[in-house]
Amino acid sequence: MKKQVIGSVLAMTMLLGIVATAGAQSLPGSGWYTSATFQNVGLDTSTINLDVYPLTGVAGTASSVSFSLNKNASKLFLPGAAGANGTVDVAPSLASNFSGSMVVSSTQPVVAQAQIGNNPIGIPGLGVTGGTASEQYAGSDAVSSVLSFPIVKSNFFGKTNIFYVQAGGSNVTYSATIKAGNGTTHTKTGSITANHSALLTPANFSPAVATTNCGSNPNTSPCFGSLSITASGGNIVGAEVEFVNNQSPASIAQSTSLFPDSEATNTVFCPVFKNSFGPTSRFTGMTVANTGTSPAQVSVTFTEVLPVKGRLYNDSATIPPGASAVFSAQINKAGGMPAGTFTSAKISAAAGAKLVAVVSESNFSGTVKATTYSCKGLPSATSKVAVPVFKEDFAGRTGLAVQNVDSSATTVTATFSCGAPGVVGNYTLTSPSIGPNEGYTFFDVSTKAGGPVNGSFCGVTLDGAGKKIIAIAQTSQDFQSPPGLLNTQNVEGFNLQ
């Protein structure tokens, strides 16, 4: 089987930043592990090979497994499960406290979605009693030697981000820079062995990013910043994890992939932005980074989804090169958006600007849960999207938020390919008309005629009828009876060519 680094839907090789982590020393508490779900989006049955590597500089060889996956089907990699209940595992099995990366090779296009957490699932070493941290992130392709990420927290409101950076197929050296909200610059250099990954933390930059006197405004804080990484010798990929400091057992993990330079553009879309929305009063903050070399004048339009479809809110900011800015109703940077509002967002700047953005979400009443997802630039949008994991009251309920990023209205058809323990089969639902920049959420789908039944675990494909769309899947246990304690999970859909 030939290995090569390719696009996520033309995939022969896909790289994931952290695919099997048990008790990684940089994360608080214990019991951490990472699983991954693979979906075959090709035209025929695929043979898939997984190779898992330890962190660069750590002794050990790759652990591997190969398996077959039917068209449209999904398969779960679960370390330590030894292939039980239809899952797959690598051999030799991963040791306790393993931390590393994965290379995925396939004879058909595949997409991959990872989940990191510490919630116990009945397998020794995976999870810890009382652990509720769980988050999902999309697998990434090694298509660029430059990565960026808009959020770096260093004990900002008690939370910290760490970053796993993987070398895609060849040895690399790298230079990383964090630019903090107060204007200070922090740097780190190093090398990474091919296919392996390295761990970067705010504390091991020079000088270390501040952890005290942080203030409350991320746009001026010495403890909040933006990250850029440049490699020589080959391409790199990466993922981040955000957590609450010194918490054991950990209750929150937020994770998403780092942005390749090719993703930076002057028009970016975010399907979900909230101000005290829903029964648990969910808030979001949208962090926009300028990865270009000149200041960017950024305009944001929020288009209301609920409760009043189509109502608009506008805000703006000037972002220096290499820096980031936060938009949130909590700091009066959301165009006067009222409480109880769910919107989608469009971020714009002049032609030639290079922007990336992420959205973080949390509630501040009841059990605190938090999650993160990456927004998408207009060049990445297509008319079809794959979502490997959709749960309808199967250890959580998924809402699939779709945004129309085209210039005219469209309807979106969602095809759910579901397996046991629900009723096996395909189900189809169609949205109402969605205007430009507007959003629609497929949610509580078992109550819709033709939708999957309760207890279903599905993969989903979305079809925008020729119009460009993007999508975010959010899975929560808040709607169970009684509500579950597991952290909320966000993950981006995969745009298919």
N, C-alpha and C positions, 0 to 999 in steps of 0.2 A: 504494500500500500504506500503510495507516494505521500510524503508529508510536504506541505507548503503552507505559508501563511497567506490566508485569503480572506475575503469578506464573509460576514457572518452567514449569509444565505447562499454563498458559493463554496461552503466550507469544506476544505480538506483538513485544515488545522485551526483550532480555536484555543485561545489562551485565557485562562482565568487566574486572577490575581491571588486569591487564597481559597483553595478548594478543599483542603483537609487540615483543620486546625483543632487540636485537642489540647487545651491547657496552655495556649500560647502565653508566654511570660508577660507580654506587653498588655494583655487584656486583664481586667480586674476579675478576681475570683478564680473559679475553676470550671471544668466541664465543657469548655468550648469545643465545637466541632462544626464542620461544614459539609453539607451534602450538595448534590448538583443534579438537576433534571435536564435531560437531553431530548429534544424533539426533532424528528426527521421531517424536514420541510421539502424534501426532494421528490422525485418522480418515481422512485423505486426503493426497494429494501436496501438498507445501508449496513455495511460493516464498519463498526466504530471501535477505535482503539484509544484507551486512556493511559497516559504516562504521568505519574505523580512524582515530583522532585522535592527534596528538602530545600530549605533556605540556602542561598549561596554561602559557601564557606563552611557548611555543616556536612559532616561525613555521612555517606550513604549513597546508594544507587537508586535508580527509579523503580517504583512499583507499577505494575501494568495489568491491564485486562482488555480483552476484546469481546465484543458481543454483536449480535445482529438486531436491527431495529426496523420494523415495518414502516412503510410510508404513512405519514401523519401521526405515528405512534410516539409515545414518550417513555423514557426509562430513567429510574432514579439510581444515582450512585450514592451509597451510604456506607462510609467507612466503619468497619467493625461489625457489620451485619452479616458478612460472609455470604452474601447473595440471597438472604432469606426473603420470602414474600415477594419474589420477582425483582428485587433490587440487584445491583451489581457492586462488587468490591474488587480492589486490586490485591495482587500478591507480589511479594510478601506483604502481609497486613501492616498497616501503619502503626508505629509505636506511640505510646502515650507521650503527650507534649510535642507531637509532630507539628510542624508548621511549614508550609511550602506552597507549591503551585502545580498546575496541571497543563498538559498539552493534549488536545483532542484531535485525533485524525479520523477522517470519515470518507467513505466512497460516494456519499451523497451529501447535499447541503444539510447542515444541522444548525440548530440554535441551542444555547445552553443558559440555564438560569441556576445560580447558586444560592444557598441559604445558610447563613451563619447564625449560630445561637448556642445557648447553654441550657435549653429546656430539656428535661429528661424524657427519653423515649423508650426506656426499657432495655437499652444496650449498655453494658458496663463501659464506663469511661466517657460516654456521650451524654452530656447534661449533668446537672447537679440539682439536688433537692431544693426547691424554691426558686430555681432559675426560670426566668420568663423572657429573657432576651432572645429575639429572633428577627432576622432581616433578610431580604432577598436582594440580589444584584445580578445584572446581566453579564454574561460572558463577553469578553472583548477580543478583538482581532489586533494583531501587531501590524499596524498600517502606518505608524509614524514614529519618528525618533524624538518627538516633543509631546509632552503631556502637561495638562494643567488641571487645577481643581479650585473652585471659588472659595471653599471653606477650609480654614485651618483654625481649630480651637485649641487653646492651651490653657486649660482650667478656666475657660470662659463660661461663667455661670456653672462651674463645677464639671464641665465636660471637655473632652480631649479627642482629637482625631489622630489616627495613625494610618500610615500608607504602606501598601505592599506594591513594589514595582518589579515587573518580570521582564527578563531579556527574551526577546522573541527569536530564538533559533541561532543566535551568535553572541559571543561575548561582547559586553559593552562597558564603557565608562560613562558616568553621568555627572551632571552638575545640577543641583536643585536649589531653588530660591523661594523663600517665604517673604512676602511683603506684607507687613502688619498694618492695621488700620491707622496707627499713629505715624506711619511713614518709615518705620525702621525696617532694615533688610537683614535677613538671616540666610546663610548658605551652608551647603553640604555637598561634598563630592565623594565618589566611590566607584566600585566596579561590580558587575554582576555576571556570573557564569551563564552561558547559553541555557535557556529554558528554566533556569532557577529564578528566584525572586529575592529581593532585599527588603528589609523593614526600615522605614523612615519614621521617626517621631519628632515632634517639635522640640523635645529636650535635647536631641543630638545634632541640632543645627548649631552653627557658630555665628553670633552668640546664640545661646538657647533662647527660645521664644519666652517672653514673660509669662509668669503664672500668678502674679499678684498685681494689685492696683489696676484691675482690668476695666473698671467702669461698667456701664450698662449699654453703651452704644457701640455695636460692632464696627461701625464705620470710622470710629476714632480710637478703638481699643488697641493696646499693645499686645493683647492676648488673642486677637482674632485677625486672620489674614487670608491671603491667597497664595497658592502653590504653583510653581512652574518647574518642569524637569526637562532637561535636554540631554540626550544620549549621543555618543559617537560609537561607531562600529556596528550599529544595527538598530532595529526598531524595538520599542518597549510598550508594555501595557501595564495597567495598575488598577487597584481597588483601594477604597478607604473604609475604615470602621470608626464610628464615633460612639463614645460610651461615657457613662457617668464615672468620674474618678473614685477610686477606693471603695467601690460598692461590691459587697459579697454576701449572697449571690447577686450577680448583675441582673438588672431588670430590663435594660434597654441596650440594643445594638442598632445603629443606623449605618447602612452601607450602600455604596453605589460605585460604579466604575469611574476611573479617571478619564478625562477627555483627551483624545488625540488631537493634534493641531489641525487635522483635516476637518474636525467638527466645528471649529471656531468660524463664525460667520456673523453678518450684520443683522440677521433676522432670526430670532429664536422663539420657540413656542413652549408653553408649560400648560398641560391640560387641567391641572388642579391647583387652585389657590383659594384659601378659605380665610374667613374672619369670623371666629367664634361660631362655627357652623355645626349643626347636628346636636344630638342629645348629650354628647360629651364636650361640646364647645371646642371644636378643633380649630387651632390657629396655624397659619403657615408663615414662613419667612422665605422669600425668594432672593438668593444671592447671585449676583451677576458679576462675572469677572471680565476684565478687558485684557485679552492676551496679545493685543497689538502693541505697536511701538509709539503710538500717539494717544493723547486723551480722547475719550469717546463720549459724546453727548448722547445719552441713552433715553429713549422714550418708552414707556410701558402703557399698554392699553389692556385693562381687565374687562372681559365680557361676561356678564352675569349668566350663569346657568340656572341657579335657583336662589331665591324664590321667584324673581322676575326675569324671565328670559330676555337677553339682549341688552339690558341696561349696561352703560359703560362708565368706567372710572379710569382716570389718567394720572400718571406721575412721571417723574424724570429725575435724572442724576447725571453729573459729569464724573467719569471714572478715569483716574490716571492709568497709564500703561502698567500692566503687571499687578494692578490692584483690583479690589472688588467693592461692591456696594450692595446693601441689603434693602429690600422693599418689604415692608410689613405694616399691617394696621397697628401693631403694638408700638411702633415708633413713628406713627403718623406718616408712613410712606406707602400708601396704597390708594391714593386719590380720593380720600374721604369715604371709602367703602364702609357701609354700616355693618354692625354685628348681624350674624345669621345669614351671611352671604357666601355662596359657592360660585367661583368664577373660573374662567380659563384666561391665560395671559399671552400677549404678544409683545416681545421685546424688540425694539428697532433702533438702529443707528445708521449713520451715513454709509454709503457704499465703500467697501474696503475695510470697515471696522471688523474686529475679530472678537466676538463675544461667546461665552459659554455661561450656563446657569444651572443651578440646582435649587430644589424646593425642599425645605425641612418642615415637618408638621408635628404638632404636639397638642395635647390637651393639658389643662391645668386644674381640672377637677376630677374627683374620683381617682382611679388607678391611672397614674401618669404613663402614657405610651407615646413613643416618638418614632418617626420614620423619615426617610430621605429618598428622593428620586432625581434623576438627571433630565433636564429639559432637552429638546432637540432642535437643531437648526433646520431651516427650510430645505437646504440641499439634501438632507437625510430623509425627508418625508417621501412616502410612496403611497399608492392606493391600496396596498395590502400589508397587514401586520399580523405577526404570529405571537401568541402568548402561550408559553409552555404549560403554565399552571393556573388553573381557575378552580376555586373551591365553592361549592354551593352547600353550605352547612356541613362541611367535611373538615372538622377541626378548624373552622373559620368560614367566613363568607367573603367572597371577592366582589368588589365593584370594579368594573372595567370602564375607565373614563376615556372617551375618544374625542379628539379635537379635529375639526375641519380646518386645515391650514391652507386651503385652496382659495381661489378668488370668487367662487360661486357656491351655492348651496348643494348639498348632496344628502343621500341616505346611506347608512352603513349597515351591512349585513354581517352578523356574527354567527359563525358555525362552530358549535361546541362538539368536540369529539371526546366522549366520556367513556370511562371504564369503571370496573368494579371499585368500591362496593356499591355504587349507584347502579342505575340501569344502563347497560352498555349500549352505545349507539351514538348517532349524530343528531343534533338538534339545531334549529335555525331560528334566529330572531332578527328583526330589522328595526332600525331606529326610525323616529320621525325625521323630518327634514332638519338638517343642521346647517346653519348659515356660516359664512366665512368667519373664522376665528372663534366660533362658538363651540361648545362641547355638549356631549350627551353621555350618560353613564348607564351601562348595562348592569343592573343590580337587582337582587332578589328575583333572579330569573326563573326560579321554580314556580312563581306565581303568574308567569306570563304564558299565554297559550303557545305551545310548541317548545317551551324551554326545558332544560334539564330538571330532573327530579331532585328533591332533597337528598343529601348524602353523596352527591356526585363529585368526582374528581376528573377534571377535563383539561384538554388543551383547546385553544381557541384560535381561529383565523378570522380576521376582519377584512371586509372588502368595501372600499369606499366608492364603488361604482365609477372608477376612473379618476376620482378626485383625490388629492393628497391628504393623508390623515396621519396622526400619531396617536399613541395610546399609552396609558399607565394603568397597571393592575394594582389595586390595594386590597389586601386581605386582612380582616379584623375578626376578633372574637367578641367584639362589643355587642353584636346582635344575637348572640346565643342566649338561651335561657336556662340557667343564669349566665351572665356574661363571663367569658373566659379571661384569664389573666395574661395570656401570651401577648407579647408586644405586637403592634401593628406593623405590617410589611408592605412596602412599595417596590415595584419593579417595572422597568420600561418594557414595552412591547418591541419586538424586532421588526423593523420595516423590511419587507421583502421586495426584491427587484422584479 
